[in-house]
Amino acid sequence: MAKKRAFISFDYDHDESAKIMLVGQTHHSDTPFDFVDASVSDHLPGDWKYKVRRRLGNVDLVIVLCGQYTHTATGVAHELTTARELAIPYFLLAAYSDVACTKPSSASPTDKVYKWTWDNLKALVGGAR
């Protein structure tokens, strides 16, 4: 089975270290996904929302890392909205076990924030949600 191409959406100002740890997990021999580095860290001139849409159009899955301030991250909110518009499967993953995590402002009330464990991550990438 081919690995899924995953886009990681995260609050660049607060959760970059969590994103780096998640990317590190792609080095496991049994990881079910490859990381697509398409996140926006610098200002994109012009229509940045269109550019995000193009970047998301090349992935199989969106992993939304949720930290303490995710509810204020406009980029994460837009990435999640765009993923839904493009019918790209996604899930919300708690970036930390010891910090209260918030959902993006565009998240559905029924979206669950899953605990980040290796077994959960593999199951979620496989569609268990």
C-alpha positions as CSV (number, residue, x, y, z in Angstrom):
1,M,0.0,0.0,0.0
2,A,1.3,3.4,-0.9
3,K,1.9,5.9,1.8
4,K,-0.6,8.8,2.1
5,R,0.7,12.3,1.4
6,A,-0.1,14.3,4.5
7,F,-0.3,18.1,4.9
8,I,0.3,19.2,8.5
9,S,-1.7,22.3,9.4
10,F,-0.4,24.0,12.6
11,D,-0.1,27.4,14.3
12,Y,3.2,28.6,13.1
13,D,3.6,31.1,15.9
14,H,3.1,28.6,18.7
15,D,3.3,25.0,17.6
16,E,6.2,24.6,15.2
17,S,8.1,22.3,17.6
18,A,5.1,19.9,17.7
19,K,5.1,19.9,13.9
20,I,8.8,19.1,13.8
21,M,8.2,16.1,16.2
22,L,5.3,14.9,14.0
23,V,7.5,15.1,10.9
24,G,10.1,13.1,12.8
25,Q,7.7,10.3,13.1
26,T,7.6,9.9,9.3
27,H,11.1,8.3,9.7
28,H,9.6,5.2,11.4
29,S,9.8,2.2,9.2
30,D,6.1,1.5,9.6
31,T,4.8,5.0,9.2
32,P,1.7,5.1,6.9
33,F,2.3,8.6,5.6
34,D,4.8,11.0,4.0
35,F,4.9,14.6,5.0
36,V,4.3,17.2,2.4
37,D,5.9,20.5,3.4
38,A,3.4,22.9,2.0
39,S,2.7,24.9,5.1
40,V,2.9,28.7,4.9
41,S,5.5,30.2,7.1
42,D,6.1,33.5,5.3
43,H,3.8,36.0,3.9
44,L,2.6,34.9,0.4
45,P,2.2,37.9,-1.9
46,G,-1.0,38.1,-3.8
47,D,-3.9,35.8,-3.1
48,W,-2.5,33.6,-0.3
49,K,-5.8,31.7,0.0
50,Y,-5.6,30.6,-3.6
51,K,-2.0,29.5,-3.1
52,V,-3.0,27.4,0.0
53,R,-5.7,25.8,-2.0
54,R,-3.2,24.8,-4.7
55,R,-0.9,23.3,-2.1
56,L,-3.7,21.3,-0.5
57,G,-4.7,20.0,-3.9
58,N,-1.7,17.7,-4.0
59,V,-2.3,15.8,-0.7
60,D,-4.4,12.8,0.4
61,L,-4.9,13.9,4.0
62,V,-4.7,16.9,6.3
63,I,-3.5,16.5,9.9
64,V,-4.4,19.5,12.0
65,L,-2.2,19.9,15.1
66,C,-4.2,21.6,17.9
67,G,-2.4,23.6,20.5
68,Q,-3.4,26.1,23.1
69,Y,-3.9,29.0,20.6
70,T,-5.1,27.1,17.5
71,H,-8.5,28.8,17.8
72,T,-6.8,32.1,17.0
73,A,-4.7,30.9,14.0
74,T,-6.4,32.2,10.9
75,G,-4.2,30.2,8.6
76,V,-5.1,27.0,10.2
77,A,-8.8,27.9,10.1
78,H,-8.5,28.6,6.3
79,E,-6.5,25.4,5.7
80,L,-9.2,23.3,7.4
81,T,-12.0,25.1,5.5
82,T,-10.2,24.5,2.2
83,A,-9.6,20.8,3.0
84,R,-13.3,20.4,3.6
85,E,-14.2,22.2,0.4
86,L,-11.8,20.0,-1.5
87,A,-13.2,16.9,0.2
88,I,-9.8,16.0,1.7
89,P,-10.0,13.8,4.7
90,Y,-8.7,15.4,7.9
91,F,-8.4,14.9,11.6
92,L,-7.5,17.0,14.6
93,L,-4.6,15.9,16.7
94,A,-3.7,17.2,20.2
95,A,-0.2,18.7,19.8
96,Y,0.5,18.3,23.5
97,S,-0.6,15.9,26.3
98,D,0.0,18.5,29.1
99,V,-1.6,21.6,27.6
100,A,-5.3,22.3,26.9
101,C,-5.7,22.2,23.1
102,T,-8.2,24.3,21.2
103,K,-9.9,23.5,17.8
104,P,-9.5,25.8,14.8
105,S,-12.3,28.4,14.6
106,S,-13.5,26.7,11.4
107,A,-13.7,23.2,13.0
108,S,-17.1,21.5,13.2
109,P,-18.6,21.1,16.7
110,T,-18.5,17.3,16.0
111,D,-14.8,17.3,15.2
112,K,-12.9,15.4,17.9
113,V,-9.4,16.2,19.0
114,Y,-7.5,12.9,19.2
115,K,-4.8,12.0,21.6
116,W,-1.4,11.9,19.9
117,T,0.0,8.4,20.3
118,W,1.8,6.3,17.7
119,D,-1.0,3.8,17.6
120,N,-3.7,6.5,17.3
121,L,-1.7,8.3,14.5
122,K,-1.4,5.1,12.4
123,A,-5.1,4.3,12.9
124,L,-6.2,7.9,12.1
125,V,-4.1,8.0,8.9
126,G,-5.7,4.7,8.0
127,G,-9.2,6.2,8.3
128,A,-10.2,5.3,11.8
129,R,-12.2,8.4,12.8
